[in-house]
Amino acid sequence: MLITIGVCLSKNSSFMKGEVELMNTTLRWRFWLETALALVTGILLVMTLRWNDWIEIIFGVDPDNNNGSVEWLIIGALFVVMTMLFILASYEWRRFRTTIS
């Protein structure tokens, strides 16, 4: 008595030839790079919010005469960069999720 499981293997099947293609189940390096850079910019954003005079402390210059406008410009730029990097990383994550499902 022959029981079939629903798999048809012909002589030309790649499974029979030992040519099984493995599915890529790892995230690309772009995801990790974008996520790491987004985390770094997020940390810099929080540090700039916490210490609003870090430019004066680290570099010894006062580009805005202590009114904080340069720091707010940096906060805005860091927020935009961080958001874009997280969006790009989410595209990579969605691409990965669609390939494994």
C-alpha positions as CSV (number, residue, x, y, z in Angstrom):
1,M,0.0,0.0,0.0
2,L,1.4,3.4,-1.1
3,I,0.7,6.4,1.1
4,T,1.4,9.9,-0.4
5,I,2.0,12.9,1.7
6,G,1.4,15.5,-0.9
7,V,4.9,16.0,-2.0
8,C,5.7,15.1,-5.6
9,L,9.4,14.5,-6.3
10,S,10.3,14.0,-9.9
11,K,13.7,13.0,-11.2
12,N,14.2,16.6,-12.2
13,S,13.4,18.0,-8.8
14,S,16.0,20.2,-7.2
15,F,15.4,18.4,-3.9
16,M,16.4,15.1,-5.6
17,K,19.5,16.8,-7.0
18,G,20.6,18.1,-3.6
19,E,20.1,21.7,-4.7
20,V,17.8,22.9,-1.9
21,E,17.8,26.6,-1.6
22,L,17.9,27.8,2.0
23,M,15.6,30.7,2.9
24,N,17.5,33.8,4.1
25,T,16.3,34.2,7.7
26,T,18.8,36.9,8.8
27,L,18.4,40.6,8.7
28,R,20.6,42.6,6.3
29,W,23.4,44.7,7.7
30,R,21.5,47.8,6.6
31,F,18.9,47.2,9.3
32,W,21.5,46.9,12.1
33,L,23.4,50.0,10.8
34,E,20.3,52.1,10.6
35,T,19.1,51.0,14.0
36,A,22.5,51.7,15.6
37,L,22.8,55.1,14.0
38,A,19.2,55.9,15.1
39,L,20.0,55.0,18.7
40,V,23.2,57.1,18.7
41,T,21.4,60.1,17.3
42,G,18.6,59.5,19.9
43,I,21.2,59.5,22.7
44,L,22.8,62.7,21.3
45,L,19.3,64.2,21.2
46,V,18.6,63.4,24.8
47,M,22.1,64.7,25.8
48,T,21.5,67.9,24.0
49,L,18.1,68.4,25.7
50,R,19.8,67.6,29.1
51,W,22.9,69.7,28.6
52,N,22.0,72.6,26.4
53,D,25.4,74.2,26.7
54,W,27.6,71.2,25.6
55,I,29.0,73.0,22.6
56,E,30.4,75.7,24.9
57,I,31.8,73.1,27.3
58,I,33.4,70.7,24.8
59,F,34.6,73.1,22.1
60,G,35.1,76.3,24.1
61,V,33.1,78.4,21.7
62,D,29.9,80.3,22.0
63,P,28.3,80.5,18.5
64,D,24.9,81.9,19.7
65,N,26.0,84.1,22.6
66,N,24.2,81.9,25.2
67,N,20.7,82.2,23.8
68,G,20.5,78.4,22.9
69,S,19.4,78.8,19.3
70,V,22.2,76.6,17.9
71,E,21.4,73.9,20.4
72,W,17.7,73.9,19.4
73,L,18.8,73.7,15.7
74,I,20.9,70.7,16.6
75,I,18.0,69.1,18.5
76,G,15.7,69.6,15.4
77,A,18.3,68.1,13.1
78,L,19.0,65.2,15.3
79,F,15.3,64.5,15.6
80,V,14.8,64.5,11.8
81,V,17.9,62.2,11.3
82,M,16.8,59.8,14.0
83,T,13.2,59.6,12.7
84,M,14.4,59.0,9.1
85,L,16.8,56.3,10.3
86,F,14.1,54.5,12.3
87,I,11.8,54.7,9.2
88,L,14.5,53.2,7.0
89,A,15.1,50.4,9.6
90,S,11.4,49.7,9.7
91,Y,11.4,49.2,5.9
92,E,14.2,46.7,6.3
93,W,12.3,45.0,9.1
94,R,9.1,44.7,7.0
95,R,11.1,43.4,4.1
96,F,12.6,40.7,6.4
97,R,9.2,39.8,7.8
98,T,7.7,39.3,4.4
99,T,10.5,37.1,3.2
100,I,10.2,34.7,6.2
101,S,6.4,34.5,6.1
